[in-house]
């Protein structure tokens, strides 16, 4: 099942990811439903879109409660794909499903490992730190890293967090494939992709992954949960939203086929 979470009150540079669920759905209408990579039409699969959760802009605590209430209503689903929204939407989702998560893969250009960022523990800069506190450091893998503070780098290593930079993945693409294989939950911050392919993101960083490489790895796994976050589309012509919609189509097919 698909569920949108249009919440972006915890971004600090480019805002607007609350519009992503709407624009990604709009541009998806212009894409073919048939996957040339997987040779399957997504309309032939048992996938349902449940629309968006009504969030409380500027109030993370209230939004967290609304997300958890919504998840209780759809707890019957076997697999979930969430469309954000900023990366903090991952925190209530992982909290709700924590007992089912054995391996969490965080695809991101950034470490997201500050204990507190700009005076708050719940921003895009602290998501992975909160996830680790919920499910344990040994269960998380950070993939695509290329932007991190000196302090966060030190603490990643002190806490024993497994991480791989985008440069390492460019040199050895098997890393990406291998780390995704065992994931129960994949959190995809679209900024893990190189900015020429995905320019409309909250915090763009050069030297990222290529879309085709990422999609090829994603269609070979069947996680229980995926979220796609930090797309910041300006309008219905957004190439980043088009890329996100393409990735979502391929991931949904892979999860369901």
Secondary structure, 3 states (H helix, E strand, C coil): CEEEECCCCCCCCCCCHHHHHHHHHHHHCCCCCEECCCCEEHHHCCCCEEEEECCCCCCHHHHHHHHHHHHHHCCCCCCEEEEECCCCHHHHHHHHCHHHCCCEEEECCECCCCCCECCECCCCCCHHHHHHHHHCHHHEEEEEECECCHHHHHHHHHCCCEEEEHHHHHHCCHHHHHHHHCCCEEEEEHHHECCCCCCCECCCCCCCECHHHHHHHHCCCCCCEEEEECECCCCCCCHHHHHHHHHHHHHHHHHHC
